Amino acid sequence: MRARGGFLVDLAWEKGRLSEATIQASRDGICTVRSSWPIVVVLNEEEIACSNMGQLTSFNVQHGNIYQIIAR
């Protein structure tokens, strides 16, 4: 699915809760994800720095990279 800002998003659910997602960036910039549960963002098997404000998590992205979003 395409998300606002030109991101390609793939979601996986388990028992009605997000278990994992991937986000492919189509441009450089900042991606912001809204989640009711804490998440971590992984690029190339390493957790990357994020800014968390309540239900919003923001992180820098680069065109073409695929980011894995994991619910804690």
KOLGU-4560 file (N, C-alpha, C; in nm, 3 decimals, padded with zeros to 5 digits):
<recs>
<n_xx: 00.085 n_yy: -00.116 n_zz: 00.000 ca_xx: 00.000 ca_yy: 00.000 ca_zz: 00.000 c_xx: 00.090 c_yy: 00.123 c_zz: 00.000 mol: A seq: 1 type: MET>
<n_xx: 00.042 n_yy: 00.229 n_zz: -00.061 ca_xx: 00.114 ca_yy: 00.356 ca_zz: -00.062 c_xx: 00.065 c_yy: 00.443 c_zz: 00.053 mol: A seq: 2 type: ARG>
<n_xx: 00.158 n_yy: 00.506 n_zz: 00.122 ca_xx: 00.123 ca_yy: 00.596 ca_zz: 00.232 c_xx: 00.158 c_yy: 00.739 c_zz: 00.192 mol: A seq: 3 type: ALA>
<n_xx: 00.099 n_yy: 00.833 n_zz: 00.262 ca_xx: 00.126 ca_yy: 00.974 ca_zz: 00.237 c_xx: 00.277 c_yy: 00.999 c_zz: 00.240 mol: A seq: 4 type: ARG>
<n_xx: 00.327 n_yy: 01.074 n_zz: 00.145 ca_xx: 00.469 ca_yy: 01.102 ca_zz: 00.137 c_xx: 00.542 c_yy: 01.011 c_zz: 00.041 mol: A seq: 5 type: GLY>
<n_xx: 00.468 n_yy: 00.917 n_zz: -00.022 ca_xx: 00.529 ca_yy: 00.830 ca_zz: -00.121 c_xx: 00.597 c_yy: 00.707 c_zz: -00.065 mol: A seq: 6 type: GLY>
<n_xx: 00.556 n_yy: 00.663 n_zz: 00.052 ca_xx: 00.615 ca_yy: 00.544 ca_zz: 00.113 c_xx: 00.536 c_yy: 00.420 c_zz: 00.071 mol: A seq: 7 type: PHE>
<n_xx: 00.608 n_yy: 00.311 n_zz: 00.044 ca_xx: 00.545 ca_yy: 00.183 ca_zz: 00.017 c_xx: 00.546 c_yy: 00.105 c_zz: 00.148 mol: A seq: 8 type: LEU>
<n_xx: 00.427 n_yy: 00.062 n_zz: 00.193 ca_xx: 00.411 ca_yy: 00.001 ca_zz: 00.325 c_xx: 00.356 c_yy: -00.140 c_zz: 00.313 mol: A seq: 9 type: VAL>
<n_xx: 00.413 n_yy: -00.232 n_zz: 00.389 ca_xx: 00.364 ca_yy: -00.369 ca_zz: 00.398 c_xx: 00.344 c_yy: -00.400 c_zz: 00.546 mol: A seq: 10 type: ASP>
<n_xx: 00.225 n_yy: -00.448 n_zz: 00.584 ca_xx: 00.191 ca_yy: -00.471 ca_zz: 00.725 c_xx: 00.164 c_yy: -00.619 c_zz: 00.752 mol: A seq: 11 type: LEU>
<n_xx: 00.203 n_yy: -00.664 n_zz: 00.872 ca_xx: 00.171 ca_yy: -00.800 ca_zz: 00.918 c_xx: 00.105 c_yy: -00.788 c_zz: 01.055 mol: A seq: 12 type: ALA>
<n_xx: -00.005 n_yy: -00.861 n_zz: 01.073 ca_xx: -00.083 ca_yy: -00.854 ca_zz: 01.196 c_xx: -00.083 c_yy: -00.990 c_zz: 01.267 mol: A seq: 13 type: TRP>
<n_xx: -00.089 n_yy: -00.986 n_zz: 01.399 ca_xx: -00.100 ca_yy: -01.107 ca_zz: 01.479 c_xx: -00.194 c_yy: -01.080 c_zz: 01.596 mol: A seq: 14 type: GLU>
<n_xx: -00.304 n_yy: -01.154 n_zz: 01.602 ca_xx: -00.404 ca_yy: -01.138 ca_zz: 01.709 c_xx: -00.455 c_yy: -00.994 c_zz: 01.716 mol: A seq: 15 type: LYS>
<n_xx: -00.479 n_yy: -00.934 n_zz: 01.600 ca_xx: -00.535 ca_yy: -00.799 ca_zz: 01.594 c_xx: -00.437 c_yy: -00.688 c_zz: 01.627 mol: A seq: 16 type: GLY>
<n_xx: -00.309 n_yy: -00.721 n_zz: 01.635 ca_xx: -00.207 ca_yy: -00.622 ca_zz: 01.670 c_xx: -00.095 c_yy: -00.626 c_zz: 01.565 mol: A seq: 17 type: ARG>
<n_xx: -00.040 n_yy: -00.511 n_zz: 01.532 ca_xx: 00.070 ca_yy: -00.505 ca_zz: 01.438 c_xx: 00.188 c_yy: -00.584 c_zz: 01.493 mol: A seq: 18 type: LEU>
<n_xx: 00.238 n_yy: -00.678 n_zz: 01.416 ca_xx: 00.356 ca_yy: -00.754 ca_zz: 01.459 c_xx: 00.481 c_yy: -00.704 c_zz: 01.388 mol: A seq: 19 type: SER>
<n_xx: 00.463 n_yy: -00.661 n_zz: 01.263 ca_xx: 00.577 ca_yy: -00.613 ca_zz: 01.186 c_xx: 00.528 c_yy: -00.535 c_zz: 01.066 mol: A seq: 20 type: GLU>
<n_xx: 00.609 n_yy: -00.441 n_zz: 01.023 ca_xx: 00.580 ca_yy: -00.365 ca_zz: 00.901 c_xx: 00.711 c_yy: -00.333 c_zz: 00.833 mol: A seq: 21 type: ALA>
<n_xx: 00.704 n_yy: -00.315 n_zz: 00.701 ca_xx: 00.820 ca_yy: -00.262 ca_zz: 00.629 c_xx: 00.776 c_yy: -00.137 c_zz: 00.556 mol: A seq: 22 type: THR>
<n_xx: 00.868 n_yy: -00.042 n_zz: 00.551 ca_xx: 00.842 ca_yy: 00.085 ca_zz: 00.483 c_xx: 00.958 c_yy: 00.109 c_zz: 00.388 mol: A seq: 23 type: ILE>
<n_xx: 00.926 n_yy: 00.125 n_zz: 00.259 ca_xx: 01.028 ca_yy: 00.158 ca_zz: 00.161 c_xx: 01.014 c_yy: 00.305 c_zz: 00.126 mol: A seq: 24 type: GLN>
<n_xx: 01.125 n_yy: 00.377 n_zz: 00.140 ca_xx: 01.125 ca_yy: 00.521 ca_zz: 00.115 c_xx: 01.144 c_yy: 00.548 c_zz: -00.034 mol: A seq: 25 type: ALA>
<n_xx: 01.058 n_yy: 00.632 n_zz: -00.090 ca_xx: 01.072 ca_yy: 00.671 ca_zz: -00.230 c_xx: 01.142 c_yy: 00.806 c_zz: -00.244 mol: A seq: 26 type: SER>
<n_xx: 01.183 n_yy: 00.861 n_zz: -00.129 ca_xx: 01.255 ca_yy: 00.990 ca_zz: -00.128 c_xx: 01.332 c_yy: 01.001 c_zz: 00.003 mol: A seq: 27 type: ARG>
<n_xx: 01.427 n_yy: 01.090 n_zz: 00.009 ca_xx: 01.495 ca_yy: 01.120 ca_zz: 00.135 c_xx: 01.405 c_yy: 01.208 c_zz: 00.219 mol: A seq: 28 type: ASP>
<n_xx: 01.415 n_yy: 01.196 n_zz: 00.350 ca_xx: 01.336 ca_yy: 01.282 ca_zz: 00.436 c_xx: 01.310 c_yy: 01.220 c_zz: 00.571 mol: A seq: 29 type: GLY>
<n_xx: 01.194 n_yy: 01.252 n_zz: 00.626 ca_xx: 01.154 ca_yy: 01.201 ca_zz: 00.757 c_xx: 01.025 c_yy: 01.122 c_zz: 00.741 mol: A seq: 30 type: ILE>
<n_xx: 01.021 n_yy: 01.007 n_zz: 00.803 ca_xx: 00.901 ca_yy: 00.924 ca_zz: 00.805 c_xx: 00.846 c_yy: 00.927 c_zz: 00.947 mol: A seq: 31 type: CYS>
<n_xx: 00.715 n_yy: 00.945 n_zz: 00.960 ca_xx: 00.650 ca_yy: 00.945 ca_zz: 01.091 c_xx: 00.544 c_yy: 00.837 c_zz: 01.092 mol: A seq: 32 type: THR>
<n_xx: 00.552 n_yy: 00.752 n_zz: 01.195 ca_xx: 00.459 ca_yy: 00.640 ca_zz: 01.211 c_xx: 00.378 c_yy: 00.661 c_zz: 01.338 mol: A seq: 33 type: VAL>
<n_xx: 00.247 n_yy: 00.642 n_zz: 01.328 ca_xx: 00.160 ca_yy: 00.649 ca_zz: 01.445 c_xx: 00.130 c_yy: 00.507 c_zz: 01.490 mol: A seq: 34 type: ARG>
<n_xx: 00.153 n_yy: 00.478 n_zz: 01.618 ca_xx: 00.128 ca_yy: 00.345 ca_zz: 01.671 c_xx: 00.084 c_yy: 00.355 c_zz: 01.817 mol: A seq: 35 type: SER>
<n_xx: -00.016 n_yy: 00.276 n_zz: 01.853 ca_xx: -00.062 ca_yy: 00.271 ca_zz: 01.992 c_xx: 00.034 c_yy: 00.193 c_zz: 02.080 mol: A seq: 36 type: SER>
<n_xx: 00.125 n_yy: 00.116 n_zz: 02.017 ca_xx: 00.221 ca_yy: 00.035 ca_zz: 02.091 c_xx: 00.362 c_yy: 00.085 c_zz: 02.062 mol: A seq: 37 type: TRP>
<n_xx: 00.454 n_yy: 00.066 n_zz: 02.155 ca_xx: 00.593 ca_yy: 00.105 ca_zz: 02.129 c_xx: 00.649 c_yy: 00.026 c_zz: 02.010 mol: A seq: 38 type: PRO>
<n_xx: 00.731 n_yy: 00.092 n_zz: 01.929 ca_xx: 00.793 ca_yy: 00.027 ca_zz: 01.814 c_xx: 00.942 c_yy: 00.058 c_zz: 01.810 mol: A seq: 39 type: ILE>
<n_xx: 01.015 n_yy: -00.026 n_zz: 01.739 ca_xx: 01.155 ca_yy: 00.002 ca_zz: 01.706 c_xx: 01.167 c_yy: -00.001 c_zz: 01.554 mol: A seq: 40 type: VAL>
<n_xx: 01.264 n_yy: 00.073 n_zz: 01.502 ca_xx: 01.286 ca_yy: 00.080 ca_zz: 01.358 c_xx: 01.423 c_yy: 00.020 c_zz: 01.329 mol: A seq: 41 type: VAL>
<n_xx: 01.428 n_yy: -00.070 n_zz: 01.231 ca_xx: 01.551 ca_yy: -00.142 ca_zz: 01.199 c_xx: 01.586 c_yy: -00.122 c_zz: 01.052 mol: A seq: 42 type: VAL>
<n_xx: 01.713 n_yy: -00.096 n_zz: 01.027 ca_xx: 01.767 ca_yy: -00.087 ca_zz: 00.891 c_xx: 01.891 c_yy: -00.174 c_zz: 00.885 mol: A seq: 43 type: LEU>
<n_xx: 01.895 n_yy: -00.266 n_zz: 00.791 ca_xx: 02.010 ca_yy: -00.357 ca_zz: 00.778 c_xx: 02.044 c_yy: -00.428 c_zz: 00.908 mol: A seq: 44 type: ASN>
<n_xx: 01.941 n_yy: -00.476 n_zz: 00.975 ca_xx: 01.953 ca_yy: -00.554 ca_zz: 01.099 c_xx: 02.005 c_yy: -00.474 c_zz: 01.219 mol: A seq: 45 type: GLU>
<n_xx: 02.003 n_yy: -00.341 n_zz: 01.210 ca_xx: 02.046 ca_yy: -00.256 ca_zz: 01.321 c_xx: 01.936 c_yy: -00.155 c_zz: 01.354 mol: A seq: 46 type: GLU>
<n_xx: 01.906 n_yy: -00.141 n_zz: 01.483 ca_xx: 01.807 ca_yy: -00.044 ca_zz: 01.527 c_xx: 01.861 c_yy: 00.096 c_zz: 01.499 mol: A seq: 47 type: GLU>
<n_xx: 01.775 n_yy: 00.183 n_zz: 01.446 ca_xx: 01.818 ca_yy: 00.319 ca_zz: 01.416 c_xx: 01.754 c_yy: 00.417 c_zz: 01.515 mol: A seq: 48 type: ILE>
<n_xx: 01.814 n_yy: 00.534 n_zz: 01.524 ca_xx: 01.766 ca_yy: 00.638 ca_zz: 01.615 c_xx: 01.631 c_yy: 00.692 c_zz: 01.569 mol: A seq: 49 type: ALA>
<n_xx: 01.542 n_yy: 00.710 n_zz: 01.666 ca_xx: 01.408 ca_yy: 00.761 ca_zz: 01.638 c_xx: 01.375 c_yy: 00.869 c_zz: 01.740 mol: A seq: 50 type: CYS>
<n_xx: 01.282 n_yy: 00.953 n_zz: 01.702 ca_xx: 01.226 ca_yy: 01.052 ca_zz: 01.793 c_xx: 01.085 c_yy: 01.007 c_zz: 01.828 mol: A seq: 51 type: SER>
<n_xx: 01.057 n_yy: 00.991 n_zz: 01.956 ca_xx: 00.925 ca_yy: 00.944 ca_zz: 02.000 c_xx: 00.852 c_yy: 01.055 c_zz: 02.074 mol: A seq: 52 type: ASN>
<n_xx: 00.728 n_yy: 01.080 n_zz: 02.031 ca_xx: 00.642 ca_yy: 01.178 ca_zz: 02.097 c_xx: 00.503 c_yy: 01.117 c_zz: 02.108 mol: A seq: 53 type: MET>
<n_xx: 00.475 n_yy: 01.055 n_zz: 02.222 ca_xx: 00.345 ca_yy: 00.991 ca_zz: 02.240 c_xx: 00.331 c_yy: 00.874 c_zz: 02.145 mol: A seq: 54 type: GLY>
<n_xx: 00.229 n_yy: 00.878 n_zz: 02.061 ca_xx: 00.203 ca_yy: 00.770 ca_zz: 01.966 c_xx: 00.278 c_yy: 00.788 c_zz: 01.834 mol: A seq: 55 type: GLN>
<n_xx: 00.356 n_yy: 00.894 n_zz: 01.822 ca_xx: 00.428 ca_yy: 00.922 ca_zz: 01.698 c_xx: 00.576 c_yy: 00.888 c_zz: 01.711 mol: A seq: 56 type: LEU>
<n_xx: 00.627 n_yy: 00.816 n_zz: 01.612 ca_xx: 00.770 ca_yy: 00.784 ca_zz: 01.604 c_xx: 00.820 c_yy: 00.835 c_zz: 01.470 mol: A seq: 57 type: THR>
<n_xx: 00.924 n_yy: 00.919 n_zz: 01.472 ca_xx: 00.979 ca_yy: 00.976 ca_zz: 01.349 c_xx: 01.125 c_yy: 00.933 c_zz: 01.334 mol: A seq: 58 type: SER>
<n_xx: 01.166 n_yy: 00.914 n_zz: 01.208 ca_xx: 01.304 ca_yy: 00.875 ca_zz: 01.181 c_xx: 01.342 c_yy: 00.920 c_zz: 01.040 mol: A seq: 59 type: PHE>
<n_xx: 01.472 n_yy: 00.943 n_zz: 01.020 ca_xx: 01.524 ca_yy: 00.984 ca_zz: 00.889 c_xx: 01.526 c_yy: 00.864 c_zz: 00.795 mol: A seq: 60 type: ASN>
<n_xx: 01.490 n_yy: 00.890 n_zz: 00.669 ca_xx: 01.491 ca_yy: 00.785 ca_zz: 00.568 c_xx: 01.571 c_yy: 00.832 c_zz: 00.446 mol: A seq: 61 type: VAL>
<n_xx: 01.621 n_yy: 00.733 n_zz: 00.372 ca_xx: 01.690 ca_yy: 00.761 ca_zz: 00.246 c_xx: 01.621 c_yy: 00.683 c_zz: 00.135 mol: A seq: 62 type: GLN>
<n_xx: 01.613 n_yy: 00.746 n_zz: 00.020 ca_xx: 01.547 ca_yy: 00.688 ca_zz: -00.097 c_xx: 01.594 c_yy: 00.546 c_zz: -00.122 mol: A seq: 63 type: HIS>
<n_xx: 01.499 n_yy: 00.453 n_zz: -00.139 ca_xx: 01.531 ca_yy: 00.316 ca_zz: -00.174 c_xx: 01.552 c_yy: 00.222 c_zz: -00.056 mol: A seq: 64 type: GLY>
<n_xx: 01.583 n_yy: 00.276 n_zz: 00.062 ca_xx: 01.603 ca_yy: 00.190 ca_zz: 00.178 c_xx: 01.471 c_yy: 00.132 c_zz: 00.227 mol: A seq: 65 type: ASN>
<n_xx: 01.479 n_yy: 00.011 n_zz: 00.283 ca_xx: 01.361 ca_yy: -00.055 ca_zz: 00.339 c_xx: 01.380 c_yy: -00.065 c_zz: 00.490 mol: A seq: 66 type: ILE>
<n_xx: 01.287 n_yy: -00.008 n_zz: 00.563 ca_xx: 01.292 ca_yy: -00.001 ca_zz: 00.709 c_xx: 01.193 c_yy: -00.100 c_zz: 00.768 mol: A seq: 67 type: TYR>
<n_xx: 01.237 n_yy: -00.172 n_zz: 00.867 ca_xx: 01.151 ca_yy: -00.270 ca_zz: 00.934 c_xx: 01.100 c_yy: -00.207 c_zz: 01.063 mol: A seq: 68 type: GLN>
<n_xx: 00.969 n_yy: -00.212 n_zz: 01.083 ca_xx: 00.905 ca_yy: -00.159 ca_zz: 01.202 c_xx: 00.861 c_yy: -00.279 c_zz: 01.285 mol: A seq: 69 type: ILE>
<n_xx: 00.908 n_yy: -00.286 n_zz: 01.410 ca_xx: 00.878 ca_yy: -00.401 ca_zz: 01.495 c_xx: 00.810 c_yy: -00.353 c_zz: 01.622 mol: A seq: 70 type: ILE>
<n_xx: 00.694 n_yy: -00.412 n_zz: 01.652 ca_xx: 00.625 ca_yy: -00.380 ca_zz: 01.778 c_xx: 00.699 c_yy: -00.448 c_zz: 01.892 mol: A seq: 71 type: ALA>
<n_xx: 00.717 n_yy: -00.372 n_zz: 02.000 ca_xx: 00.786 ca_yy: -00.429 ca_zz: 02.117 c_xx: 00.693 c_yy: -00.514 c_zz: 02.198 mol: A seq: 72 type: ARG>
</recs>
